[in-house]
Amino acid sequence: TIYNGLDVEKFNIQDRRAAKRAEMGWKDDEPIVIMVAALAEGKGHDLLIEAVPQIKAAIPNVKIKLAGKGPAADSIKAAAEPYMDVLEFLGERNDIPELLVASDVLVQTSWAEALPTALMEAGAASIPVVATDVGGSSEIVVDGETGYIVPKGDAGAIARRLADVLNQPETAASRSSKARQRIVELFSIEKQDKTTNALYERMVSGNRQL
């Protein structure tokens, strides 16, 4: 399989974490969950909002940041209204790499996806993910190693796995390192180029033998 290539070095900016958190007004001791997705039906914002009480019960000082805009913004924000002490809508952003490295975990709660770019970007930024088992999510995330894959539609599983990530700081560094390593090895532009060139060489060789 030839995957879309990601410029992984654009996300290799962990040294900007503290400065970005300060810029955003995020406290050092606040666990930050980030979701990067269009505010649209099918992206699972409804599921994340459903999970907020359980997430907050497990991690009382958690904050969840939602980056993106979209056609369902009004209805999503209305549903989120009771939980604005936890949730913050960041709107459309052009600083996603910096926001990712400033966060502690990325969550994806989609009902359907192809090969989710946000999961690759999170790995490149060295943060673990919790993602629903849709599309190519399980090709990107190694369950229990670089993050967690949960059944789609299961708000309780999302809350539990976010708590697992955030309440186990001793394993965070290992998960972060493995997440980036996997993205570099499988989804970088360099890997895409090598795979494409190898396929081309095989095709040329095969034509010569005909």
N, C-alpha and C positions, 0 to 999 in steps of 0.2 A: 504494500500500500504506500502510495506517495501522498503524504500529508501536506497541507498548506504550511509554508515556512514562516516562522516568527522571528523577528529581530530581537533575539533574547538579550543582547547587550543593552538595549534601551531600558530594560527593567533591572539591570544589575547596578542598582543605585541605593543599596541598603544604608549607605552612609548619610543619606538625606532623611532618614526616618525621623530623627528627633526634631530636625528643623521643620519638616512638614507637619508633624503633629502640633508643634508650637504655633505654626501659621494658621492651622485649622482650629486652634483652641481646644484640642483634644488633650485631656489630662494624662500624665504619664501612667497613672495607675488605672486608667479606664480600658478594659478590653474592648477592642473595636472590631466589629463584624462589618464587612462591606459587601454590598451586592451591586454589581455592574450590569445593568440590563435596561432595555427600553421599558418604559411604563406602558405596557401593552398586555392584553389578554394572552394567556398562555405562558407568560414568563414567571408566574407563580408568586407574585407579590401577595396575593390573597392567602396563599399557604404560609408564607413567612409571617404575615400579620397574625394569622391564627396561632402560630407557634410562639409569639412574643411573650404571653404570660408564663409559659413554661420555661422559656429562655431566661426571663427575668427572675423567676423563682430560683433557678439554678445558679445564676450569675447576677446578683442584684445590681451591680454597677456597670453592667454591659451597655454599650451604645451600638446601634445599628445604623449604618450610613447607606443610603440608597442613591446611587449615581445613575443618571439617565433621564430622558424625557420621553414622551410618547402620547398616543391618542387616549389612553385610559388614565391619564394623570389625575383628572378630577375625581373619578370614582375610587382610585387607589388611595388618594390622600384623604378622602372622606372616610374610608374604612380604617385608615391609620390614625384618625383623630384621637381615639382614646389612649393611644400609646405614644404620644409625641414626647413624653419624657424619655423614651428609649430610641425612637426613630427620628432620623433627620433626612430630609430630601435635599440632595446636593445639586440637583438639576443636571443639565448637560455639562460635561467637563472635558477639558483638553489636557488634564494633568493626571490621567489614570495611572501611569507608572508610579508617580509619586504617592498618590492616594493608596495604591496597593502596598507599597513598602511601609507606609505609615500605619497600615492595618495589621490585625493579628490573624484573621482568617477571612476567606471569601466564601460566601454562601450562594449557591445557585439552586433555585427551587422550581425550575421550569417543568412544564407538563410535556414539552416536546422540544427537541433540539437536533441539530445535525452534529457538527463537531464544534463544541462551544469554545470560541476564542477566549472568553473571559477566564476559563479554567487554565488554558495554556499561559495566559498573561500572569495569572496568580502564581503559577509554578515558577515562571521565569523571574518573578519578583521575590521568590523564596518565601511564600506564605502558603500554608495548607488550605485545603478547601473541603467544604461539605456540599455535596451535589446530589441531586436526584438522578436515578438510574434511567436516563433517557439518552437517545442518540449515541454519540461517541464518548459520553462522559467517562465510562469505565475504561476506554482506551487511553485516556489522559491521566486519570486518577487511579493509583493503586490503593485499593480499599484497605484501610488500617495502617498504611505505610506513608503515603504522601497526603493523606486526607481520608475522607469517608464517602462512600456511595450509599445512598439511602433509597428506599422505595419511593417512587413518585406519589405525591398525595399524602404522605405520612408526616404530618406536622410534628407529632411526638418524636419521631426518629430524628428529624432535623434538630429539634431542641436538644435531644440527648447527645447527639454527636457534636454539636457546637459546644456543649458543656464539656464533653470529653476533651476536645482540643484546647479549650481555654483554661480548663482546670488541671492540665498536665503540662506545665511549663518546662518540666524536665525533659520532655520528649519533643518540645517545640523545635529546638535547633536541629535535631535529627530529621524530623519531618520536613522542615524547610529546606535543608540541604538535599534530601532525596527528591523533593518536588522539583527543585531547579535542575538537578542532575537529569531527571527523566525528560524534562522539556528540552534541555540542550541536546540530549542524545537522540530524541525521536522527532522533535518538532521545530528545530532551528532551521534557519535559511540554509546554513551550511549542510545540514543533513538532507534537506530537500534537494539541494544541488547535487550532492553525491548520489542520491537515490535515482534522480532523473538521469544523470549522466550514465549510471550503471545500466539503466533500462535501455537508454539509447545505444550503448555499446553492444548490449545483447541483441537488440533488433538489427543493428548493422552486421554483426557477426552472423546472425541467422540468415540474413539476406545473402551474404557472401556464400553460405553453404548451399543455397538453393541452386 
